[in-house]
């Protein structure tokens, strides 16, 4: 029986909640940057990850939402939408767990091991999403996981260059974000697909024909 959409149904209401979460994350980081740039005089930027300083440990939670420039923000927006959308195809729980693991684990190791400075930006999460997609293909060996990983590589494989040490770039945040994505993929991996091997026919089988 054909269902009739309510008259007040909107395009937003038809989007699955997990994809709404991806969009909301991006909206939040844009709103924060607008407020920080226009009202707060960029004061929020100082709340990033400051390695091995106790007063910079809470930056593990705030850093993904803070950006130094509009260009910095824009460069993270579209990869987050695309890679976040690909991860969201695996379901809401998988997406939220992946993002949480990447933020906490990737940010935690950045605080512990990265060079001194103020590490901010959603790029660590972007690299974590990328690592999660590659890890799912590696650990699960399933067609769907392999297909999404291939799409991620074709669209954003070039970001791997961001793992190389560069001045003024938190390459450590990129590296630990990617590694955290691999860890999340391993922790959340579905059952590995094993190819079925058919038994060799035997001449003793009663229905063996040549």
DAQUI-V924834 format. One record per residue. N is the residue number from 1. PHI is phi in whole degrees, 0 to 359 (* if undefined). OMEGA is omega in degrees with one decimal (999 if undefined). BURIAL is + if it has 24 or more other C-alpha atoms within 12 Angstrom, else -. Layout:
# DAQUI-V924834
n | phi | omega | burial
N | PHI | OMEGA | BURIAL
N | PHI | OMEGA | BURIAL
This chain:
# DAQUI-V924834
n | phi | omega | burial
1 | * | -176.6 | -
2 | 285 | 178.3 | -
3 | 271 | 179.0 | -
4 | 254 | 178.8 | -
5 | 292 | 176.2 | -
6 | 302 | -177.0 | -
7 | 297 | -177.5 | -
8 | 268 | 179.1 | -
9 | 294 | 179.8 | -
10 | 245 | 177.7 | -
11 | 300 | -179.0 | -
12 | 298 | -177.9 | -
13 | 292 | -180.0 | -
14 | 274 | 179.6 | -
15 | 280 | 177.9 | -
16 | 304 | -175.4 | -
17 | 306 | -177.8 | -
18 | 294 | 176.7 | +
19 | 285 | 172.5 | +
20 | 298 | -179.7 | -
21 | 297 | 177.9 | +
22 | 299 | -179.5 | +
23 | 294 | -179.0 | +
24 | 299 | 178.0 | -
25 | 303 | -179.7 | +
26 | 294 | 178.1 | +
27 | 300 | -178.7 | -
28 | 298 | -177.5 | -
29 | 292 | 175.8 | +
30 | 288 | 178.8 | +
31 | 298 | 179.0 | -
32 | 299 | -179.3 | +
33 | 293 | 177.5 | +
34 | 299 | -179.5 | -
35 | 295 | -177.7 | -
36 | 295 | -176.9 | +
37 | 283 | -172.4 | -
38 | 261 | -174.2 | -
39 | 246 | -170.6 | -
40 | 260 | 177.2 | -
41 | 62 | 178.1 | -
42 | 63 | -178.7 | -
43 | 291 | -177.9 | -
44 | 293 | -176.8 | +
45 | 300 | -178.7 | +
46 | 284 | -177.8 | +
47 | 262 | 179.7 | +
48 | 279 | 178.4 | +
49 | 283 | 176.7 | +
50 | 243 | -169.5 | +
51 | 309 | 173.1 | +
52 | 62 | 172.6 | -
53 | 248 | -177.9 | -
54 | 299 | 179.7 | -
55 | 282 | 176.7 | -
56 | 249 | -177.7 | +
57 | 290 | 179.5 | +
58 | 293 | 175.7 | +
59 | 297 | 175.1 | +
60 | 304 | -179.5 | +
61 | 276 | -173.6 | +
62 | 271 | -172.0 | +
63 | 307 | -177.8 | +
64 | 297 | -176.8 | +
65 | 259 | -175.4 | +
66 | 243 | -178.8 | +
67 | 221 | -174.4 | +
68 | 279 | -178.5 | +
69 | 217 | 175.6 | -
70 | 296 | 178.9 | -
71 | 297 | 177.0 | -
72 | 301 | -179.5 | +
73 | 294 | -179.0 | +
74 | 297 | -178.0 | -
75 | 295 | 178.1 | -
76 | 265 | -172.6 | +
77 | 295 | -174.1 | +
78 | 290 | 174.1 | +
79 | 300 | 179.2 | +
80 | 295 | 179.9 | +
81 | 298 | -176.5 | +
82 | 288 | -178.0 | +
83 | 292 | 175.8 | +
84 | 297 | 177.5 | +
85 | 295 | 178.9 | +
86 | 294 | 177.7 | +
87 | 293 | -178.7 | +
88 | 295 | 177.0 | +
89 | 299 | -178.3 | +
90 | 272 | 175.4 | +
91 | 116 | -175.3 | -
92 | 295 | -178.0 | -
93 | 300 | -179.2 | -
94 | 298 | -177.5 | +
95 | 295 | -177.5 | +
96 | 295 | 179.0 | +
97 | 295 | 179.1 | +
98 | 298 | -179.1 | +
99 | 297 | 180.0 | +
100 | 296 | 179.8 | +
101 | 296 | -178.3 | +
102 | 295 | -179.4 | +
103 | 297 | -174.2 | +
104 | 284 | -176.5 | +
105 | 286 | 179.5 | +
106 | 297 | 178.2 | +
107 | 292 | 179.3 | +
108 | 297 | 178.6 | +
109 | 289 | 174.2 | +
110 | 297 | 177.5 | +
111 | 298 | -174.4 | +
112 | 281 | -167.6 | +
113 | 238 | -174.6 | -
114 | 287 | 176.0 | +
115 | 291 | -177.4 | +
116 | 295 | -178.5 | -
117 | 140 | 180.0 | +
118 | 242 | -173.9 | +
119 | 267 | -179.4 | +
120 | 224 | 175.0 | +
121 | 119 | 179.9 | +
122 | 276 | -176.6 | +
123 | 295 | 176.3 | +
124 | 297 | 177.2 | +
125 | 290 | 177.5 | +
126 | 301 | 178.0 | +
127 | 295 | 177.3 | +
128 | 294 | 176.7 | +
129 | 297 | 178.2 | +
130 | 298 | 178.7 | +
131 | 296 | 178.5 | +
132 | 296 | -179.6 | +
133 | 294 | 177.8 | +
134 | 293 | -179.2 | +
135 | 296 | 179.2 | +
136 | 299 | 178.3 | +
137 | 295 | -177.9 | +
138 | 290 | -172.6 | +
139 | 274 | -174.7 | +
140 | 259 | -178.9 | +
141 | 54 | 179.2 | +
142 | 249 | -175.8 | -
143 | 299 | -177.7 | -
144 | 297 | 179.4 | -
145 | 295 | 178.2 | +
146 | 295 | -179.1 | -
147 | 293 | -180.0 | -
148 | 292 | 176.6 | +
149 | 296 | 179.5 | +
150 | 295 | 176.9 | -
151 | 298 | 179.5 | -
152 | 299 | -179.7 | +
153 | 292 | -179.1 | +
154 | 296 | -176.7 | -
155 | 275 | -171.4 | -
156 | 227 | 178.1 | +
157 | 301 | -179.2 | -
158 | 294 | -178.7 | -
159 | 290 | 178.8 | +
160 | 302 | 176.8 | +
161 | 300 | 178.7 | -
162 | 288 | 177.0 | +
163 | 276 | -179.9 | +
164 | 280 | 178.5 | -
165 | 303 | 179.5 | -
166 | 216 | 178.1 | -
167 | 291 | 176.6 | -
168 | 79 | -179.9 | -
169 | 238 | 177.5 | +
170 | 279 | 179.6 | +
171 | 294 | 176.6 | +
172 | 295 | 176.5 | +
173 | 298 | 176.4 | +
174 | 296 | -176.5 | +
175 | 298 | -177.3 | +
176 | 289 | 174.1 | +
177 | 295 | 179.0 | +
178 | 297 | 179.3 | +
179 | 295 | 177.3 | +
180 | 295 | 175.9 | +
181 | 296 | 176.5 | +
182 | 295 | 178.7 | +
183 | 298 | 179.8 | +
184 | 296 | 178.8 | +
185 | 297 | 178.6 | +
186 | 293 | -177.7 | +
187 | 292 | -175.2 | -
188 | 256 | -173.6 | +
189 | 299 | 172.1 | +
190 | 282 | 179.9 | -
191 | 299 | -179.8 | -
192 | 289 | -179.7 | -
193 | 279 | -178.9 | -
194 | 249 | -179.7 | -
195 | 294 | 178.1 | -
196 | 282 | 178.0 | -
197 | 251 | -179.6 | -
198 | 284 | 179.7 | -
199 | 293 | 177.5 | -
200 | 292 | 177.8 | -
201 | 295 | 179.9 | -
202 | 247 | 178.0 | -
203 | 294 | 179.3 | -
204 | 278 | 179.3 | -
205 | 295 | -175.4 | -
206 | 294 | -176.1 | -
207 | 249 | 177.5 | -
208 | 286 | -179.9 | -
209 | 239 | 175.2 | -
210 | 232 | 999 | -
